[in-house]
């Protein structure tokens, strides 16, 4: 099973929510766990966890990946996302059980390839996450969404207009495809931001999570 660092709850009590952070390709779970102290101001009772991707990064001697990007053929990427989904599904279920949380008391966040994985997995889970936050990502295998989507959980897409790694157009395309499926989508585009997360995105993410768990 996947493992990785965790943080919280900031309140010091038992967890009431779970937020799973999915890193980008070539990084690992340590890359995003530092978001937890910031977002815990909005969710003081949340446990944040950041699993290491299931595979060794195959284009460098260090780092992890959710699936290989050595072949960018859409069908190949779709197969990779399906393998990653199996690992992430199991991890989410185990973490909910470990923290004695209801099956719907979780949200998914991802950056870059982690955003692709969070979107692919979250929208196919029978018990929907409260929210999916996708930073600098894309929708993998969008053609399968109509037949495989299992829920309509709220999605936030954030992207830098100056991103040269994953173009902002990928989030715009994702927003169009998701809205066509009836999925509620909120978007944030930062004009001068490259491949990263800025303060605007962090603040929007905190508010999005706070709204998602407002009744828990």
N, C-alpha and C positions, 0 to 999 in steps of 0.2 A: 504494500500500500504506500501511497505518497506520504511524505513527511516534510516538515519544514518548521520555521519559527512561528511562534504565536505571541500575542500581547493582549493584556487586559483581563477582565474589564477594569476600566479606570476607576469605577465606583468602589472597587474592592469587594463587591458582593458576587453572587452567582450570576453567570451569564444569562441574559434574556434574549440576546440576538447573536447571530453568527455572521461575520463578514469574511468571505474568502477572497483573497487577493491573488491574482494569477499573473506572473511575471512574463516579460518578453523573451524572445529567443536569445540564447547565449548568456542569459542572466541566471538567477536562481531565486528562491523564496526570500533571501535576505534583501533583495533589491527593492521590495515594496513594503516590507513590514514597518518601515519608518513612517508610513502614512497613518498607522494606527493611532499614535498619540494625537495627531491633528484631528482626525475624524472622530476620535473618542469624545471630543468636546461636544459633538452633536449626538453621539451615542455612547454615553458613559457606561452603560450596562452591556455593551457588545464585547464579544471575544473576537479578535481579529487573527486570522491565520493565513500564512502565505506558503503554500506547498511548493517544493521543488518539482519542476516538470518531470515527467516519467522517463525521459530519455536523455542520455548524454548528448550534448550538442555535437553534431557530426561535422561541423565546419571549423572547429577549434578544439584545442586540448582541454579547455575548461568551459564550464557553464552547462546549462540544461536546456531542453526544448520540449515543447508539447508534441510537436511532430516535425518531420524534416521539411526544410525549405530548399533542399538540393534540387528538386524538380518542381517547378511552379505550375505544372499542368493542373487545371482545376480539379480533375477527377482524382489525381494523386493527392492533392491537398485535402480533398474531401475524405479520402480514406484515412489520412493521418488524423484529421479532426475526429473521426469516429473512434479511433483507437484512444485518443486523448480523452474523449468523453467517458469511456469506460472507467479510466483511472480517476477522473475528477468526480464522476458520479459516486464511486465507492468512497472517496475521501469525504465528500460532503455528508453522506449518510452516516459515516463513522463519527465525524466531528459533532453532528447533531446529537447522536446517541451519547457520546462521551460527556457532553455538556447538558444532557437531560433536557433538550429543547424540543418544542413542537416541530413537526416535519416542514412547516412553512416559515420558520423563524430564521431565515437566512437570506443573504444577498450575495451576489457575485460581482467582482470588479476585476478588470483585466487591462493590461497595457500591451499594445502591439499584438504579438501572437497570443498573449494571454487574453486580450480582448476578443480575438477571434474565437478562442476556446471557450471563454465565458458565454459569449453569444450562442455558439453552436450547442453547448451543453445545456445552458439555462433554459432556452426556449423549447427544449425537447424533454424536459423533466415533467413527469405527471403532476407532481406537487410543485407548483411554480415558486421561484424565488420571489421575495418581495420587490427586488429590483435587480437590474443588470446595468453596470456602469462600464462602458467600453471606451477607453482612451487610445487614440491613434491606431484604431483597428480596422477591421473589415468583416464582411459577412461571407463566410466560407460556404460554398455550395448552396447559393441562394435558391436554386431551382428546386431543391428538395424541401424547402421550408413549407410549402403548401401542404405536403402530405405528411411531414414528420413533426411539425410544430404541435406541441402538446399544451401550450398555455399562451396567454397574452400578457405576460408580466411587463411592467413599465421598464423602458430602456432609456438610458442616457448615453448619447454619443458625444464625445469631445475630441477635437482634432485641431492641430495647428495648420494654418494655411500654408506655412513655409516648410511643411514636412516633405522631405525628399526621399524618405525611406518607404513610408506607406502614404501615398497622396491623400489629401483631404477628400478628394472625390470618392474614395472608397467608403468613407462614412456617409457622404451624401447619397451614394447608391444604396447603402444599407438602410438609411432612413426611408428612402422611397420604397424599397422592397418590404420593409417591416410595416410601414403604414398601409401598404396595399393589402397586407394580411390582417389588418385591424389591430396591430400592436401599437400601444401608445409610446411615442418617441419624443424625447426632448433633446435638442442639439445645441452645442456650444462650439463655435469656431473662433480661434484666436489668430488674428491677422499675421503677426510676426513670429509666431511660435513654430519651431522646427519639430523634430520627433521627440516629444517630451510632454510633461504635465506642468502647467503653470498655476499660479495662484488663483486665477479665475476658474480653472477647471477644478482645483481642490475645493474651493468654496462652493461651486455648483454641486460637486459630488457630496459634500457634507449635507447640504440642504436636501438633495435628492434622497439620501439615505434617511435623513431625519423624517421626511414626509412618508417614506416607505414604511417606517416602523412606528408611525405616530400612534397607532392603537395597540402597541405591544409593550 
